Amino acid sequence: MKKLITILLLLISSVTYSQVIDYNSFDNHLIDSLVFFEINSYRAEVGNPKLVYSENLHNGLSKYITSILVRQQSAGHPDGKEALSEISKKVFSEVQSRFSNKVLAYEVDSYAEVSLKTSKKPDKFTTYQELAKYLVDLWKNSVGHDLMIRSWGSSGEDVVGIASGSVQIGDYDWRGIKYIGIYASFQISVNYFDRY
């Protein structure tokens, strides 16, 4: 019975991961989850602690930042301080609830960020899993971005990295031709556990 359950879980996850991208019905939730997974896998590979996912950070900041990138048709770092201040207490409570034997030092009031803009590239990716790997590889191949996703929130046992990201599609014009743009941002906040 145990083997059957394991086989079913592997089958379900491989079908989900290998799902072909439908740009007319883009699955934001799936790609956001896969990018988070890829970044945490990379961090584990290099010996750094995994990041803690925050749904509140995702819904209140990551999606907001990426939607601005889509509107601007560019990568960059738009100001998200106001959006973060609206959700900082929720993020704090959400993350604190996962650590019943520790106390977070302060509310989430700042973050580091990586972002990018690329386009539909059928020769590089056709599935959501391939797209997630492609996006994370773009960040890994840039020194500053690589340092951020690999190491931010990794110094000391009392440090916790809180993160989320968003990937969205939107058209962009280049030399009078419309392309499918893929925009991504990933935010990491660092907090500390109080020592008693």
N, C-alpha and C positions, 0 to 999 in steps of 0.2 A: 504494500500500500504506500509506504514511504517513497519507494522508487517511482511509483505512478504519479504521485503528487509532484515530485521533483521534475519528472519529465514534462508534465503539464505546465509547470511554471516556466521551465526553459523554453518550451514551445511558444507559450504566450508572449514571453519577453522577446524572443527572437522575431516573432511576427510583428510585434509593435516596433522594435528597433529598426526593422528592415522595411517599414512602411514607406512606400513611394510618396514623394511630396506632391500634393495637389495644390497648386498655387491659387486655384479658384476657391478652395476651402482649406486654407492654411491652418494647420493645427499648432497654434501658438503654445498651448499648454505642453504638448509633447516636446516641441523643440526647446522650450525653456527648461524643461526637466532634463533633457539630454545634455544640454550645454552645462548645466550645473553638475551633472554626473561626470562629464568629461573633465571638468576643472578639478573636481574632487579626486578623480582617478589620477590625474597628473600630479596633484599635490601629494598624494599617497606614494606615488612612484618616486618622488624626489625626497621623501621622508618628512614631509610637513603635515601638520594636522589638517583633517578635513574641515571644511567650513560648515557652519550650521545654517540651514535654510530658514528663511523667514517669509512666510506668505504675506504678511503685512508689508514688509519691505518690497516684495515683488509687486503687489497690487498698488501700493501707494507711491513708490519711487521708480522702480525699474521700468514698469510699463509707461509711466509718465515721461521719463527721460527718453526712452526709445521712440515714443510717439512724437516728441519734438524733433528728433533726428529725421523721422519720416517726413514731417512737414517741411523741414529745412532742406531735405534731400542731401544730407551730408552727415559725416561723422563729426563728433565733437563732444564737448562737455557742457551742456546747458546747465544753468543754475537750478539745482534741485533742493536748495536749503529750505525753502518755504514748504515744499511737498514733504520733506523729511520731518520738519517740525510738527506737521499735522499728524504724523504717525509714530513719532518717536516713543511715546508712552506705550502704544500698542505693541511695537516691536520689542521693547524692553520686557513687557509682561509676557509676551509670547515665548521669548527665548528663556526668560527666567523660569517659566513653568516647566521647562525641560530639565532643569537642574535643581531638583528639590533639596539637595544637600549643599548647595553653594549659593552665594548671593552676588549678583552682578553689581559692579561698582557704580554705574551711572546710566542714564538714559542714552539711547542712541542719538547722537547729535552731529555726527560727521561721517563721511565715507570717502573711500577712494574708488576710482572708476576707470574702466576701460570701455572703449566703444569702437565700432567700425561700421563701414558701409561697403558692401560688395554687390554683386549682381548674380542673377541666375546663371549657373555654369554647369550644364548637363554633362560636360566632360569630366567635371570634378566631383559632383554629387548629384544623386537622384533620389536618395532616401533621406529621411530625417536624421538618422544616425550618421550618415556620411556628411551631411550638412553641419551637424554639431561638431564633429571632429575637424572639419575644414575651418570653421569659425575659430575654434580654440587653437588650432595650428597657426592661424594668422596671428593671433595674440602671442603665441609662443615664439614666433619668428621675429618679434619686435622686442628689443631689449627691455624697454621700460614697461611695456604691457606684460611681458613674460615675468618680470620681477614681481609685478603686482599680483597676477593670478597664482603664481607659484608660492610666494612667500608672505604676502600681506597677512598679518594676524598670526604669525608663527613663532614669535619670540617669547618663550617661557611657558611654563605649565599652567599659569593662571590667566592666560590670554585666550579669548574666544573670538573667532572670526565669524561674523554674521553676514550672510550674503544672499543675493538673488540676481537674476538677470532676465532680460526680455529680448526676444527676437521678433521683429515684425517686418512685413513686406509692404512695399509701396512703390509706385512708379517714380522714375526720375528721367529727366530729359538730358540727353547729351548730343550736341550737334544736331538738334532737331529730330532726334530719334528717341522714342520712348522705350525704356528698359524696365524690367522687374528688378527693383532694388531690394536688397536684404540688409536690414539695419539691426544692429545688436548693441546692447550695453550690459555691463555686469558691474554691480556695486558690492563693495565689501566694507563693512564697518567693523571696527575693533573695539572690544570691550574687555574688561578684566573682572576676575572674581576677587571679591574682598577676602583678605586673610583675617581670620578671627584672632 
